[in-house]
Amino acid sequence: MQNIRKFKVVKNDHPADNLCRVYLAPDDGEPVFEFKPGQFVMIHELDAQGNSVYKKSYSIANAPCEAKENIELGVKAQGKMSQMLFDAKVGDVFGVQGPFGVFTLNSDAKRVVFLAGGVGMSPFRSLIRESLMTKLSQEIVLFYSAPYLKDLIYHDEFMELAEKYSEFKYIPICTRECPEKFIGECKRFGDEMLIKYISDLSIGEYMMCGPESFMESVRTVLQNHGIDVATKLRFERY
């Protein structure tokens, strides 16, 4: 079992009413542990003696190549720990244990299609940034779905990355609104949307993360187009 290490909150942004981006740095001043893009950590609530009293898993949202001083978590305020992170102030201390998980980047894949729902975006942000920043030359397609534009907490960043990197295609999706001048899709992900943006569905692999209903829908769409989800689709629940 890996040791629990104390991390302190150094920044906490609230891009939407129930969403936050929490930045945690080692309390001992040492560098962040090594991890692979797509992995997760266990965040622990600690008592006065530093013992764990409650824990929950969260994917690391920043890439290893840029996470020497802190790790970033994308959090939706639902449940005890998520609410604690949402309400956390700079200087608050949590226990961090990890990294864990095998939902990691296949650097040999010619193309990776990411399908993210809500805060299920967190591991994909790490994966995408690592691929682009380390110049793996993979074709990357990202479908990023949420009810409202404000819920796409990495939208502006991905728009900028899509302009900078020709190998990265970004398709934002709003399912409950269609904002003015919005460049994206204003409906749920489905068959027509998939083939609109991907010409040859047989290339590469697919990865999805999000609410269970979202992932069930994605799985059905891929199966409708003859994709072997047993071998070509990887997923992670949150």
C-alpha positions as protocol buffer text, in pm:
chain_id: "A"
residue {
  index: 1
  type: MET
  ca { x: 0 y: 0 z: 0 }
}
residue {
  index: 2
  type: GLN
  ca { x: 138 y: 340 z: -98 }
}
residue {
  index: 3
  type: ASN
  ca { x: 195 y: 599 z: 171 }
}
residue {
  index: 4
  type: ILE
  ca { x: -39 y: 894 z: 215 }
}
residue {
  index: 5
  type: ARG
  ca { x: 143 y: 1221 z: 152 }
}
residue {
  index: 6
  type: LYS
  ca { x: 22 y: 1561 z: 266 }
}
residue {
  index: 7
  type: PHE
  ca { x: -61 y: 1812 z: -9 }
}
residue {
  index: 8
  type: LYS
  ca { x: -188 y: 2167 z: 42 }
}
residue {
  index: 9
  type: VAL
  ca { x: -428 y: 2366 z: -171 }
}
residue {
  index: 10
  type: VAL
  ca { x: -241 y: 2639 z: -361 }
}
residue {
  index: 11
  type: LYS
  ca { x: -528 y: 2748 z: -587 }
}
residue {
  index: 12
  type: ASN
  ca { x: -899 y: 2675 z: -628 }
}
residue {
  index: 13
  type: ASP
  ca { x: -1087 y: 2809 z: -931 }
}
residue {
  index: 14
  type: HIS
  ca { x: -1467 y: 2789 z: -968 }
}
residue {
  index: 15
  type: PRO
  ca { x: -1548 y: 2815 z: -1342 }
}
residue {
  index: 16
  type: ALA
  ca { x: -1911 y: 2711 z: -1282 }
}
residue {
  index: 17
  type: ASP
  ca { x: -2157 y: 2699 z: -994 }
}
residue {
  index: 18
  type: ASN
  ca { x: -2081 y: 2338 z: -903 }
}
residue {
  index: 19
  type: LEU
  ca { x: -1741 y: 2282 z: -1067 }
}
residue {
  index: 20
  type: CYS
  ca { x: -1391 y: 2361 z: -952 }
}
residue {
  index: 21
  type: ARG
  ca { x: -1029 y: 2315 z: -1051 }
}
residue {
  index: 22
  type: VAL
  ca { x: -820 y: 2243 z: -742 }
}
residue {
  index: 23
  type: TYR
  ca { x: -441 y: 2268 z: -745 }
}
residue {
  index: 24
  type: LEU
  ca { x: -253 y: 2071 z: -480 }
}
residue {
  index: 25
  type: ALA
  ca { x: 119 y: 2097 z: -403 }
}
residue {
  index: 26
  type: PRO
  ca { x: 331 y: 1876 z: -173 }
}
residue {
  index: 27
  type: ASP
  ca { x: 326 y: 2017 z: 179 }
}
residue {
  index: 28
  type: ASP
  ca { x: 690 y: 1914 z: 229 }
}
residue {
  index: 29
  type: GLY
  ca { x: 812 y: 2131 z: -59 }
}
residue {
  index: 30
  type: GLU
  ca { x: 944 y: 1830 z: -252 }
}
residue {
  index: 31
  type: PRO
  ca { x: 852 y: 1762 z: -617 }
}
residue {
  index: 32
  type: VAL
  ca { x: 529 y: 1588 z: -714 }
}
residue {
  index: 33
  type: PHE
  ca { x: 550 y: 1210 z: -753 }
}
residue {
  index: 34
  type: GLU
  ca { x: 593 y: 1058 z: -1097 }
}
residue {
  index: 35
  type: PHE
  ca { x: 274 y: 947 z: -1273 }
}
residue {
  index: 36
  type: LYS
  ca { x: 143 y: 851 z: -1614 }
}
residue {
  index: 37
  type: PRO
  ca { x: -115 y: 1063 z: -1798 }
}
residue {
  index: 38
  type: GLY
  ca { x: -462 y: 930 z: -1727 }
}
residue {
  index: 39
  type: GLN
  ca { x: -384 y: 796 z: -1380 }
}
residue {
  index: 40
  type: PHE
  ca { x: -574 y: 890 z: -1063 }
}
residue {
  index: 41
  type: VAL
  ca { x: -502 y: 953 z: -696 }
}
residue {
  index: 42
  type: MET
  ca { x: -691 y: 889 z: -374 }
}
residue {
  index: 43
  type: ILE
  ca { x: -766 y: 1211 z: -188 }
}
residue {
  index: 44
  type: HIS
  ca { x: -797 y: 1167 z: 189 }
}
residue {
  index: 45
  type: GLU
  ca { x: -966 y: 1377 z: 453 }
}
residue {
  index: 46
  type: LEU
  ca { x: -723 y: 1386 z: 746 }
}
residue {
  index: 47
  type: ASP
  ca { x: -789 y: 1419 z: 1119 }
}
residue {
  index: 48
  type: ALA
  ca { x: -582 y: 1633 z: 1359 }
}
residue {
  index: 49
  type: GLN
  ca { x: -323 y: 1354 z: 1387 }
}
residue {
  index: 50
  type: GLY
  ca { x: -290 y: 1319 z: 1010 }
}
residue {
  index: 51
  type: ASN
  ca { x: -483 y: 994 z: 986 }
}
residue {
  index: 52
  type: SER
  ca { x: -723 y: 923 z: 701 }
}
residue {
  index: 53
  type: VAL
  ca { x: -1091 y: 939 z: 792 }
}
residue {
  index: 54
  type: TYR
  ca { x: -1242 y: 941 z: 442 }
}
residue {
  index: 55
  type: LYS
  ca { x: -1114 y: 904 z: 86 }
}
residue {
  index: 56
  type: LYS
  ca { x: -1222 y: 927 z: -278 }
}
residue {
  index: 57
  type: SER
  ca { x: -1049 y: 885 z: -613 }
}
residue {
  index: 58
  type: TYR
  ca { x: -990 y: 1167 z: -864 }
}
residue {
  index: 59
  type: SER
  ca { x: -814 y: 1168 z: -1199 }
}
residue {
  index: 60
  type: ILE
  ca { x: -514 y: 1397 z: -1237 }
}
residue {
  index: 61
  type: ALA
  ca { x: -600 y: 1665 z: -1492 }
}
residue {
  index: 62
  type: ASN
  ca { x: -257 y: 1803 z: -1576 }
}
residue {
  index: 63
  type: ALA
  ca { x: 11 y: 1625 z: -1778 }
}
residue {
  index: 64
  type: PRO
  ca { x: 319 y: 1469 z: -1616 }
}
residue {
  index: 65
  type: CYS
  ca { x: 546 y: 1688 z: -1827 }
}
residue {
  index: 66
  type: GLU
  ca { x: 403 y: 2000 z: -1662 }
}
residue {
  index: 67
  type: ALA
  ca { x: 320 y: 1873 z: -1312 }
}
residue {
  index: 68
  type: LYS
  ca { x: 648 y: 1913 z: -1127 }
}
residue {
  index: 69
  type: GLU
  ca { x: 511 y: 2150 z: -862 }
}
residue {
  index: 70
  type: ASN
  ca { x: 143 y: 2061 z: -829 }
}
residue {
  index: 71
  type: ILE
  ca { x: -135 y: 1836 z: -949 }
}
residue {
  index: 72
  type: GLU
  ca { x: -470 y: 1960 z: -1077 }
}
residue {
  index: 73
  type: LEU
  ca { x: -808 y: 1799 z: -1015 }
}
residue {
  index: 74
  type: GLY
  ca { x: -1135 y: 1875 z: -1194 }
}
residue {
  index: 75
  type: VAL
  ca { x: -1416 y: 1832 z: -941 }
}
residue {
  index: 76
  type: LYS
  ca { x: -1794 y: 1843 z: -948 }
}
residue {
  index: 77
  type: ALA
  ca { x: -1943 y: 1933 z: -609 }
}
residue {
  index: 78
  type: GLN
  ca { x: -2142 y: 1619 z: -543 }
}
residue {
  index: 79
  type: GLY
  ca { x: -2069 y: 1398 z: -245 }
}
residue {
  index: 80
  type: LYS
  ca { x: -1873 y: 1459 z: 74 }
}
residue {
  index: 81
  type: MET
  ca { x: -1515 y: 1477 z: -55 }
}
residue {
  index: 82
  type: SER
  ca { x: -1604 y: 1665 z: -373 }
}
residue {
  index: 83
  type: GLN
  ca { x: -1784 y: 1928 z: -166 }
}
residue {
  index: 84
  type: MET
  ca { x: -1482 y: 1955 z: 64 }
}
residue {
  index: 85
  type: LEU
  ca { x: -1254 y: 2015 z: -234 }
}
residue {
  index: 86
  type: PHE
  ca { x: -1498 y: 2263 z: -385 }
}
residue {
  index: 87
  type: ASP
  ca { x: -1505 y: 2460 z: -57 }
}
residue {
  index: 88
  type: ALA
  ca { x: -1132 y: 2426 z: 13 }
}
residue {
  index: 89
  type: LYS
  ca { x: -926 y: 2737 z: 83 }
}
residue {
  index: 90
  type: VAL
  ca { x: -562 y: 2802 z: -2 }
}
residue {
  index: 91
  type: GLY
  ca { x: -353 y: 2632 z: 265 }
}
residue {
  index: 92
  type: ASP
  ca { x: -601 y: 2353 z: 343 }
}
residue {
  index: 93
  type: VAL
  ca { x: -430 y: 2016 z: 364 }
}
residue {
  index: 94
  type: PHE
  ca { x: -543 y: 1682 z: 220 }
}
residue {
  index: 95
  type: GLY
  ca { x: -380 y: 1344 z: 202 }
}
residue {
  index: 96
  type: VAL
  ca { x: -279 y: 1225 z: -143 }
}
residue {
  index: 97
  type: GLN
  ca { x: -209 y: 863 z: -223 }
}
residue {
  index: 98
  type: GLY
  ca { x: -106 y: 721 z: -557 }
}
residue {
  index: 99
  type: PRO
  ca { x: -82 y: 724 z: -848 }
}
residue {
  index: 100
  type: PHE
  ca { x: -310 y: 439 z: -953 }
}
residue {
  index: 101
  type: GLY
  ca { x: -477 y: 315 z: -1269 }
}
residue {
  index: 102
  type: VAL
  ca { x: -411 y: 185 z: -1619 }
}
residue {
  index: 103
  type: PHE
  ca { x: -632 y: 426 z: -1814 }
}
residue {
  index: 104
  type: THR
  ca { x: -317 y: 560 z: -1974 }
}
residue {
  index: 105
  type: LEU
  ca { x: -189 y: 678 z: -2309 }
}
residue {
  index: 106
  type: ASN
  ca { x: -115 y: 430 z: -2587 }
}
residue {
  index: 107
  type: SER
  ca { x: 166 y: 619 z: -2756 }
}
residue {
  index: 108
  type: ASP
  ca { x: 168 y: 369 z: -3043 }
}
residue {
  index: 109
  type: ALA
  ca { x: -190 y: 441 z: -3149 }
}
residue {
  index: 110
  type: LYS
  ca { x: -203 y: 632 z: -3478 }
}
residue {
  index: 111
  type: ARG
  ca { x: -521 y: 806 z: -3366 }
}
residue {
  index: 112
  type: VAL
  ca { x: -706 y: 834 z: -3036 }
}
residue {
  index: 113
  type: VAL
  ca { x: -1069 y: 948 z: -3016 }
}
residue {
  index: 114
  type: PHE
  ca { x: -1162 y: 1081 z: -2673 }
}
residue {
  index: 115
  type: LEU
  ca { x: -1528 y: 1100 z: -2571 }
}
residue {
  index: 116
  type: ALA
  ca { x: -1577 y: 1297 z: -2251 }
}
residue {
  index: 117
  type: GLY
  ca { x: -1888 y: 1384 z: -2053 }
}
residue {
  index: 118
  type: GLY
  ca { x: -1865 y: 1660 z: -1791 }
}
residue {
  index: 119
  type: VAL
  ca { x: -1582 y: 1619 z: -1538 }
}
residue {
  index: 120
  type: GLY
  ca { x: -1502 y: 1290 z: -1708 }
}
residue {
  index: 121
  type: MET
  ca { x: -1277 y: 1524 z: -1906 }
}
residue {
  index: 122
  type: SER
  ca { x: -1009 y: 1524 z: -1634 }
}
residue {
  index: 123
  type: PRO
  ca { x: -801 y: 1220 z: -1738 }
}
residue {
  index: 124
  type: PHE
  ca { x: -831 y: 1318 z: -2105 }
}
residue {
  index: 125
  type: ARG
  ca { x: -687 y: 1662 z: -2041 }
}
residue {
  index: 126
  type: SER
  ca { x: -378 y: 1494 z: -1897 }
}
residue {
  index: 127
  type: LEU
  ca { x: -359 y: 1250 z: -2188 }
}
residue {
  index: 128
  type: ILE
  ca { x: -410 y: 1514 z: -2456 }
}
residue {
  index: 129
  type: ARG
  ca { x: -164 y: 1763 z: -2316 }
}
residue {
  index: 130
  type: GLU
  ca { x: 102 y: 1496 z: -2266 }
}
residue {
  index: 131
  type: SER
  ca { x: 63 y: 1375 z: -2626 }
}
residue {
  index: 132
  type: LEU
  ca { x: 81 y: 1726 z: -2770 }
}
residue {
  index: 133
  type: MET
  ca { x: 352 y: 1864 z: -2542 }
}
residue {
  index: 134
  type: THR
  ca { x: 583 y: 1567 z: -2594 }
}
residue {
  index: 135
  type: LYS
  ca { x: 521 y: 1569 z: -2970 }
}
residue {
  index: 136
  type: LEU
  ca { x: 400 y: 1211 z: -3015 }
}
residue {
  index: 137
  type: SER
  ca { x: 250 y: 1308 z: -3353 }
}
residue {
  index: 138
  type: GLN
  ca { x: -75 y: 1123 z: -3285 }
}
residue {
  index: 139
  type: GLU
  ca { x: -401 y: 1230 z: -3443 }
}
residue {
  index: 140
  type: ILE
  ca { x: -630 y: 1329 z: -3155 }
}
residue {
  index: 141
  type: VAL
  ca { x: -1005 y: 1384 z: -3177 }
}
residue {
  index: 142
  type: LEU
  ca { x: -1193 y: 1509 z: -2872 }
}
residue {
  index: 143
  type: PHE
  ca { x: -1570 y: 1512 z: -2829 }
}
residue {
  index: 144
  type: TYR
  ca { x: -1637 y: 1709 z: -2508 }
}
residue {
  index: 145
  type: SER
  ca { x: -2002 y: 1712 z: -2395 }
}
residue {
  index: 146
  type: ALA
  ca { x: -2181 y: 1899 z: -2118 }
}
residue {
  index: 147
  type: PRO
  ca { x: -2526 y: 2056 z: -2069 }
}
residue {
  index: 148
  type: TYR
  ca { x: -2405 y: 2418 z: -2086 }
}
residue {
  index: 149
  type: LEU
  ca { x: -2100 y: 2598 z: -2219 }
}
residue {
  index: 150
  type: LYS
  ca { x: -1999 y: 2703 z: -1867 }
}
residue {
  index: 151
  type: ASP
  ca { x: -1970 y: 2334 z: -1779 }
}
residue {
  index: 152
  type: LEU
  ca { x: -1701 y: 2284 z: -2044 }
}
residue {
  index: 153
  type: ILE
  ca { x: -1438 y: 2408 z: -1803 }
}
residue {
  index: 154
  type: TYR
  ca { x: -1146 y: 2350 z: -2043 }
}
residue {
  index: 155
  type: HIS
  ca { x: -1323 y: 2484 z: -2352 }
}
residue {
  index: 156
  type: ASP
  ca { x: -1109 y: 2794 z: -2411 }
}
residue {
  index: 157
  type: GLU
  ca { x: -791 y: 2595 z: -2357 }
}
residue {
  index: 158
  type: PHE
  ca { x: -891 y: 2330 z: -2609 }
}
residue {
  index: 159
  type: MET
  ca { x: -991 y: 2592 z: -2864 }
}
residue {
  index: 160
  type: GLU
  ca { x: -641 y: 2737 z: -2836 }
}
residue {
  index: 161
  type: LEU
  ca { x: -476 y: 2396 z: -2860 }
}
residue {
  index: 162
  type: ALA
  ca { x: -679 y: 2310 z: -3170 }
}
residue {
  index: 163
  type: GLU
  ca { x: -553 y: 2628 z: -3337 }
}
residue {
  index: 164
  type: LYS
  ca { x: -193 y: 2556 z: -3239 }
}
residue {
  index: 165
  type: TYR
  ca { x: -173 y: 2184 z: -3318 }
}
residue {
  index: 166
  type: SER
  ca { x: -293 y: 2055 z: -3654 }
}
residue {
  index: 167
  type: GLU
  ca { x: -312 y: 1698 z: -3522 }
}
residue {
  index: 168
  type: PHE
  ca { x: -574 y: 1795 z: -3260 }
}
residue {
  index: 169
  type: LYS
  ca { x: -942 y: 1820 z: -3355 }
}
residue {
  index: 170
  type: TYR
  ca { x: -1181 y: 1951 z: -3088 }
}
residue {
  index: 171
  type: ILE
  ca { x: -1560 y: 1916 z: -3101 }
}
residue {
  index: 172
  type: PRO
  ca { x: -1737 y: 2087 z: -2809 }
}
residue {
  index: 173
  type: ILE
  ca { x: -2096 y: 1976 z: -2742 }
}
residue {
  index: 174
  type: CYS
  ca { x: -2369 y: 2162 z: -2551 }
}
residue {
  index: 175
  type: THR
  ca { x: -2679 y: 1950 z: -2496 }
}
residue {
  index: 176
  type: ARG
  ca { x: -2911 y: 2207 z: -2333 }
}
residue {
  index: 177
  type: GLU
  ca { x: -2822 y: 2537 z: -2500 }
}
residue {
  index: 178
  type: CYS
  ca { x: -2679 y: 2679 z: -2820 }
}
residue {
  index: 179
  type: PRO
  ca { x: -2475 y: 2987 z: -2725 }
}
residue {
  index: 180
  type: GLU
  ca { x: -2437 y: 3275 z: -2965 }
}
residue {
  index: 181
  type: LYS
  ca { x: -2135 y: 3235 z: -3195 }
}
residue {
  index: 182
  type: PHE
  ca { x: -2073 y: 2888 z: -3053 }
}
residue {
  index: 183
  type: ILE
  ca { x: -1857 y: 2675 z: -3281 }
}
residue {
  index: 184
  type: GLY
  ca { x: -1960 y: 2322 z: -3196 }
}
residue {
  index: 185
  type: GLU
  ca { x: -2261 y: 2094 z: -3168 }
}
residue {
  index: 186
  type: CYS
  ca { x: -2586 y: 2173 z: -2986 }
}
residue {
  index: 187
  type: LYS
  ca { x: -2729 y: 1824 z: -2947 }
}
residue {
  index: 188
  type: ARG
  ca { x: -2638 y: 1495 z: -2788 }
}
residue {
  index: 189
  type: PHE
  ca { x: -2355 y: 1287 z: -2927 }
}
residue {
  index: 190
  type: GLY
  ca { x: -2489 y: 1041 z: -3182 }
}
residue {
  index: 191
  type: ASP
  ca { x: -2432 y: 849 z: -3507 }
}
residue {
  index: 192
  type: GLU
  ca { x: -2440 y: 1150 z: -3738 }
}
residue {
  index: 193
  type: MET
  ca { x: -2195 y: 1345 z: -3523 }
}
residue {
  index: 194
  type: LEU
  ca { x: -1944 y: 1060 z: -3516 }
}
residue {
  index: 195
  type: ILE
  ca { x: -1924 y: 1015 z: -3893 }
}
residue {
  index: 196
  type: LYS
  ca { x: -1933 y: 1391 z: -3952 }
}
residue {
  index: 197
  type: TYR
  ca { x: -1595 y: 1437 z: -3787 }
}
residue {
  index: 198
  type: ILE
  ca { x: -1425 y: 1099 z: -3843 }
}
residue {
  index: 199
  type: SER
  ca { x: -1390 y: 964 z: -4194 }
}
residue {
  index: 200
  type: ASP
  ca { x: -1231 y: 624 z: -4126 }
}
residue {
  index: 201
  type: LEU
  ca { x: -1362 y: 478 z: -3801 }
}
residue {
  index: 202
  type: SER
  ca { x: -1131 y: 176 z: -3817 }
}
residue {
  index: 203
  type: ILE
  ca { x: -815 y: 373 z: -3738 }
}
residue {
  index: 204
  type: GLY
  ca { x: -678 y: 389 z: -3386 }
}
residue {
  index: 205
  type: GLU
  ca { x: -864 y: 347 z: -3060 }
}
residue {
  index: 206
  type: TYR
  ca { x: -1142 y: 507 z: -2857 }
}
residue {
  index: 207
  type: MET
  ca { x: -1147 y: 617 z: -2493 }
}
residue {
  index: 208
  type: MET
  ca { x: -1450 y: 740 z: -2295 }
}
residue {
  index: 209
  type: CYS
  ca { x: -1518 y: 875 z: -1949 }
}
residue {
  index: 210
  type: GLY
  ca { x: -1829 y: 1040 z: -1807 }
}
residue {
  index: 211
  type: PRO
  ca { x: -2168 y: 968 z: -1652 }
}
residue {
  index: 212
  type: GLU
  ca { x: -2295 y: 613 z: -1698 }
}
residue {
  index: 213
  type: SER
  ca { x: -2578 y: 724 z: -1930 }
}
residue {
  index: 214
  type: PHE
  ca { x: -2330 y: 910 z: -2151 }
}
residue {
  index: 215
  type: MET
  ca { x: -2100 y: 610 z: -2177 }
}
residue {
  index: 216
  type: GLU
  ca { x: -2386 y: 373 z: -2258 }
}
residue {
  index: 217
  type: SER
  ca { x: -2488 y: 605 z: -2541 }
}
residue {
  index: 218
  type: VAL
  ca { x: -2132 y: 626 z: -2675 }
}
residue {
  index: 219
  type: ARG
  ca { x: -2093 y: 250 z: -2664 }
}
residue {
  index: 220
  type: THR
  ca { x: -2415 y: 205 z: -2862 }
}
residue {
  index: 221
  type: VAL
  ca { x: -2309 y: 457 z: -3126 }
}
residue {
  index: 222
  type: LEU
  ca { x: -1972 y: 290 z: -3176 }
}
residue {
  index: 223
  type: GLN
  ca { x: -2131 y: -53 z: -3200 }
}
residue {
  index: 224
  type: ASN
  ca { x: -2380 y: 79 z: -3457 }
}
residue {
  index: 225
  type: HIS
  ca { x: -2082 y: 160 z: -3680 }
}
residue {
  index: 226
  type: GLY
  ca { x: -1917 y: -178 z: -3650 }
}
residue {
  index: 227
  type: ILE
  ca { x: -1649 y: -82 z: -3399 }
}
residue {
  index: 228
  type: ASP
  ca { x: -1542 y: -375 z: -3181 }
}
residue {
  index: 229
  type: VAL
  ca { x: -1585 y: -211 z: -2841 }
}
residue {
  index: 230
  type: ALA
  ca { x: -1426 y: -510 z: -2666 }
}
residue {
  index: 231
  type: THR
  ca { x: -1088 y: -440 z: -2827 }
}
residue {
  index: 232
  type: LYS
  ca { x: -1106 y: -82 z: -2955 }
}
residue {
  index: 233
  type: LEU
  ca { x: -1279 y: 101 z: -2667 }
}
residue {
  index: 234
  type: ARG
  ca { x: -1134 y: 175 z: -2324 }
}
residue {
  index: 235
  type: PHE
  ca { x: -1329 y: 350 z: -2049 }
}
residue {
  index: 236
  type: GLU
  ca { x: -1313 y: 468 z: -1691 }
}
residue {
  index: 237
  type: ARG
  ca { x: -1597 y: 543 z: -1452 }
}
residue {
  index: 238
  type: TYR
  ca { x: -1589 y: 828 z: -1204 }
}
